[in-house]
Amino acid sequence: GTLFEENDDNEIVETELIGKLIINELQIKKHLKNFIVDFLNDKGMVCKVSDIIETLKVMEKQEKIVVERTPAVTQGLNPRPTRFWEEDKNHKIMISRK
C-alpha cells in the first residue's frame, strides 16, 4: 500500500526513512519541484513522488521543515494560511530545513 493507508510498523519506518533522506537532501532552500527532481536523481526511485509529498506534509506539521507558499494566504474576507502542495504559475512552494 501507499504511505499512511495502513498503520503497521513497516509503513511508519518508511515515513521515517523518507524523512531522514529528505533532511539529508534539503541542504538549501529549494522550490518543491526542483527538490523532488534532485531527491529522485540523488537517491534513486526509492519511493513515489506522492510518498515524498505525504512525508513533507507530516514534516511540516512536526515543524521539521519550513514551507513558504506564494500566495501565503487565501483571498477573500477571511484570509487563512494556504495549504496547497501543487505548484503552477500562480502557486509557488519553497521548502527548507527548520
CORGI-V37807 format. One record per backbone hydrogen bond with DSSP energy under -0.5 kcal/mol. NH is the residue of the N-H (numbers start at 1). CO is the residue of the C=O. If there is no record, write none. Layout:
{{NH:CO} {NH:CO}}
This chain:
{{5:2} {6:2} {11:8} {12:8} {13:9} {14:10} {15:11} {16:12} {17:13} {18:14} {19:15} {20:16} {21:17} {22:18} {23:19} {24:20} {25:21} {26:22} {27:25} {30:95} {32:93} {35:31} {36:32} {37:33} {38:34} {39:35} {40:36} {41:37} {42:38} {43:39} {44:40} {46:44} {52:48} {53:49} {54:50} {55:51} {56:52} {57:53} {58:54} {59:55} {60:56} {61:57} {62:58} {63:60} {64:59} {65:59} {66:96} {68:66} {68:94} {69:67} {70:92} {74:80} {82:72} {88:91} {91:88} {92:70} {94:68} {95:30} {96:66} {98:64}}
